[in-house]
Amino acid sequence: MRSEQLCIEVAAVRCLRLSNIPNAITTCNKAFEHDPRRRYLEDTPDARDETLHDMRTWYRPLIGFQLFAAAVVDRAWCINRGDSIATYGNPTVPLTARQILMARLMTIVAKVLMWLLSISLPAEQNNRLQESEKKMSAAIQNTLGDRTKEMLSLNLLATAPESQGHGYATALVRAVTSEADSHGRCTWLISSNYVNTVFYEGLGFVPVREIILGDENPTWNKAPVVMLLMVREPQIPDLMDEKVALLLNQIA
């Protein structure tokens, strides 16, 4: 992408507002429809479509909560009111008193949601969810450890299929990595779709660990799902990064 075009797209980046969340939920639902991890979690022999006892029913509320939790602490960017979105974490920047209160509340709500999931999902969906969470947590802890306390994390990136091909995802990632570079921090992410590796590598991320789901699950009759833990080292901001940072400061 030419630098001028990148500036145009970054100029379209906005903080995700609460009013944008319904559209952002729809964006995520469409963007991740064929995501390998989602398919692994949902496509189980005991799936019960369109009931409270099925992962498919819970997907939109869970994504909505994740977006809300990021928006209330100003850790979410979007383009076109949610046609493309990114949420991230930055433990190196202190939260305001209000944001700390909201973050604590979101932690409590998250625990309640996970408990509701554990008692609502059929056995195999629950097993796969627990497998996914445990393997991702282990990969992060064993590979990054306490470094995560000093790193930014790209938690969610999605663009509606009809809005893809315009550089929106690149602009949103650059919004996060420019913030990381300005503080001299690394950024990490977990990519749930192996085909996105080249995209992230083009933005400076390097695979550091594989996370494999379904490799020992007899109820999964497809190829194991390969996810990647990726890390981007801080880079010295160039002229383009300075323009990006200036635009984002004006937006914020």
N, C-alpha and C positions, 0 to 999 in steps of 0.2 A: 504494500500500500504506500502511495506517495505521501510524503510528510504533510503536504497541504491538505490532502483528503483526511488524514488522521486528525488534524486540528479541527476540521469541520465536524467530524464525528464526535470528538471529545467535547466540542462546544455544545453538542446536543445532550450530553450527560447531565442528569439532574439527580438530586437526592430523591429516593423513593418515598413518596408520601403515602399516608394511610389510604387515601382515596384511590391510589394506583394499585393497591394490593389485589382487588378482584381480577383486574386484567393481568397482573403478574402471575396469579395462580393459574389462569388459563394458559398463559405463555409456558409455564413450567410443565403443565399437564401435557401439552402438545409436544414440547421440545423433548421431553423424556419418555414419550410413549414407547419407543423402541430401545430405550436405554438398557444395556445388558443387566445391570444390577437390579433395576426395577423389574425386569422380566423374571429374573431369578427369584425375587421376593414374592411376586404375585402369581406366577404360573406354577402352582403346586397342585398335586392330585386332590387335595382337600379344599381347594378354593371354592368360595361360595359367593358368586357374583351378586353385586347389588344388595348386600346385606351388611349389617354392622360387624359381622364375623368374617370380613374379608378385607385384605390389604387395599384393594382397589377403592373401597368406600372411604378408607382413611386417608388416601393420598392427598386429596385437596385440602382437608383440614390441617394435616401435618405440614404441608408446604406453606399454607397460609400462616400458620403459627411461626414457622421459621422466618418468613418475610416480615411479619409483624415484629418479632423479637429483634431483628436487625434494624428495622426502620426506627423503632423508638429509641435506639441508642446511636442513631446516625451512622450506621455501618452498612448502608445499602445504596447502590446507584442504579439508575434506570435510564432508558432512552424511550422516547415516545410513550410516556405514561405507563411503562411496564411491558412494552413489546420486547424489550431486552433488559435483563436485570442481572445484577451481581451483588452478592452479600459477602462480607468479609469480617475478619476479626483483627483488631490491632491492640494488643495488651500493653503496648508501650506508650499509648496516649491515654492519660487519665480521663475517666468519665466524670461528668458533673454529678452533683448529689442526686438530681432527678433521674439521671441515667443509671446510676448505681442502684437506686430503688427499683427502677423498672427491670434492670438486669436480674436482680434477686427474685423479683416476682416471676420473671420468665423462667428462671431456673426451677422454681416450685411448680409452675404450670407444666414444664417439660417433664418433670418426674411423674406428675399425675397422668399426663398423656401416655407415657411409656407404661405405666401401671395398667391403664385402661387397655392399651394394646395387648399387654401380656395376658389379660383375662378374656379378651374378645376374639383374638385371632385363632384360627384353627391351628392344630399342633404343628404341622409342617411349616406353615408361614411363620409361626412364632420361632421355630427352630432356626429357620433361615435368617430371620431378622437378628436373632441373638448371635448366630455365626458371623454375620456381616459386621455387627457392631464390635464384637470381640476381636475379630481379625484386624479391623481398621484401627482400633485403639492400641492393639499390640504393636502394629507396624509403626504407628506414630511414636509410641513410647520407646520401643527398641531402637528406632532409627534416629529420632530427633531428641527424645528425652526432654530435659528441662529447657532445651533451646527454644521450644515453642513459646516460652514466656517472653522471649525477645524477638519473636518473628510475627509477621503478618500472615494471615491465612485467607485464601480465597475459598470460601465455603460453598458458594453456589454461583453458577453461570448458566444462563439460559436465554435463548432467543427464539421467538415464535418462528416456525418454519417459513411463513410467508414474509418474514422480515429478515431472513438470513441472506448473506451475500452482500451486505452493505457496510461491513466493517464494524458493526455495533459491538460484537463480542470483543474484538480487538481493542476498541476504545475503552470498554469497561475494564478489561484486564489492565490496560495501561493506566487507568485511573487509580487502580489499587497499587500497581508496582511503582508508579511515580511517587506515591505516598511512602512506600517502603524505601525507595532510593533516597528520598529527601531526609530520612532518618537513619540511613545506612543499615537497613534491616533486610534480612532474608524474607522470602515469601514461600509458603508451602501450600499444596493442594492435593486432593485425591481425585484423580480422573476415573470415573466409573465406566468410561468407554474407551477402549484401547485405540480406536481410530482417531481420537482427538489428540494423540501423542504429538504428531507433527505440528499441529496448531500451537500447542503449548511450548514445544521446543522452539518454535519460531519467535516466541516471546521471552525466551531466556530460561525456561524451566528445564530441568534435567531429571530423568527418572532415577530414583534412589532405592526403590523397593517395590516388588510386586506383591499384590494382595490377591489371592486366588480363592474364589468361592465355588462351591459345588464339586470340587475335585474328589471329595470323599463321601459324596451324598448319593446313595443308590436311587433316590427318588428323582434325581435330576438326570435326564437322558440326553442332554445337549453338552456341548463343549464347556469346560470350566470357564467361569467369568474371570477375566484378568483385569484388575484395576491397578493403577499406578500411583504411588506416592511420589510426588515431584517437588523439587526445591529450586528456587531461583535465588542466586546470590545477588546482593545489592550491586548496582552499577553506578558509575559516575554519571550524573545527569549531563546529557548533551544539550545543545540548544533546543532541540525538539522537546526533550523532557521538561525543560524550563518553561516552554510555552504551554505544555500540558498542565504543569503545576499551577501556572498563572491562571489558566482558564478554570481549573477546578477550585482554586481559592475564590475566584469571582463567583462561581456557582454556589459554593458553600456559604 
